[in-house]
Amino acid sequence: MGLKLPLQPATLEIAAFLEVVPLLINEVIMFQVIKQ
Protein backbone atom coordinates (compact mmCIF):
# COMPACT_ATOMS: atom_id res chain seq x y z
CA MET A 1 0.00 0.00 0.00
CA GLY A 2 2.71 2.48 1.00
CA LEU A 3 4.63 1.95 -2.23
CA LYS A 4 1.61 2.75 -4.41
CA LEU A 5 0.92 6.22 -2.97
CA PRO A 6 3.93 8.02 -4.55
CA LEU A 7 3.10 6.50 -7.95
CA GLN A 8 -0.47 7.80 -8.11
CA PRO A 9 0.31 11.43 -9.10
CA ALA A 10 2.66 10.22 -11.84
CA THR A 11 0.00 7.80 -13.08
CA LEU A 12 -2.55 10.62 -13.18
CA GLU A 13 -0.11 12.79 -15.14
CA ILE A 14 0.51 9.97 -17.62
CA ALA A 15 -3.24 9.38 -17.98
CA ALA A 16 -3.82 13.09 -18.62
CA PHE A 17 -0.91 13.15 -21.09
CA LEU A 18 -2.31 10.14 -22.97
CA GLU A 19 -5.68 11.93 -23.19
CA VAL A 20 -4.07 15.06 -24.65
CA VAL A 21 -1.82 13.30 -27.19
CA PRO A 22 -4.65 12.12 -29.51
CA LEU A 23 -6.02 15.67 -29.52
CA LEU A 24 -2.63 17.05 -30.56
CA ILE A 25 -2.29 14.39 -33.28
CA ASN A 26 -5.79 15.25 -34.51
CA GLU A 27 -4.86 18.96 -34.67
CA VAL A 28 -1.73 18.15 -36.70
CA ILE A 29 -3.70 15.95 -39.11
CA MET A 30 -6.35 18.64 -39.59
CA PHE A 31 -3.62 21.26 -40.17
CA GLN A 32 -1.99 19.04 -42.81
CA VAL A 33 -5.35 18.51 -44.55
CA ILE A 34 -6.12 22.25 -44.56
CA LYS A 35 -2.61 23.04 -45.85
CA GLN A 36 -3.15 20.81 -48.88
C-alpha positions as CSV (number, residue, x, y, z in Angstrom):
1,M,0.0,0.0,0.0
2,G,2.7,2.5,1.0
3,L,4.6,2.0,-2.2
4,K,1.6,2.8,-4.4
5,L,0.9,6.2,-3.0
6,P,3.9,8.0,-4.6
7,L,3.1,6.5,-7.9
8,Q,-0.5,7.8,-8.1
9,P,0.3,11.4,-9.1
10,A,2.7,10.2,-11.8
11,T,0.0,7.8,-13.1
12,L,-2.6,10.6,-13.2
13,E,-0.1,12.8,-15.1
14,I,0.5,10.0,-17.6
15,A,-3.2,9.4,-18.0
16,A,-3.8,13.1,-18.6
17,F,-0.9,13.1,-21.1
18,L,-2.3,10.1,-23.0
19,E,-5.7,11.9,-23.2
20,V,-4.1,15.1,-24.7
21,V,-1.8,13.3,-27.2
22,P,-4.6,12.1,-29.5
23,L,-6.0,15.7,-29.5
24,L,-2.6,17.1,-30.6
25,I,-2.3,14.4,-33.3
26,N,-5.8,15.3,-34.5
27,E,-4.9,19.0,-34.7
28,V,-1.7,18.2,-36.7
29,I,-3.7,15.9,-39.1
30,M,-6.3,18.6,-39.6
31,F,-3.6,21.3,-40.2
32,Q,-2.0,19.0,-42.8
33,V,-5.3,18.5,-44.5
34,I,-6.1,22.2,-44.6
35,K,-2.6,23.0,-45.8
36,Q,-3.2,20.8,-48.9
